[in-house]
């Protein structure tokens, strides 16, 4: 297994294709960029993952099944990152 890094654009929802059994480990600030680290298993079967990015004080419809990944400070903002898997739609209908 390998750990990969993904640069995330700061937008409401980022769609990633990750291996089905991959696991999002953490998010952080690296040289002013919002980054996500995830495990990358050997097999190639992928599924869609939706990464939701919400700023402190912003009103956002976070689905109840969303998993909190972490909080990242990139001055002057604070971003809260959530992960949704599979057929979850964002924003919710």
ABEGO torsion letter per residue (X at the ends): XBBBBBBBBBBABBBBBBBAABBBABBBBBGGBBBBBBBBBABABBBBBBBBBBBBGBBBBBBAABBBAEBBBBOABBBBBBBBBEABBOBBX
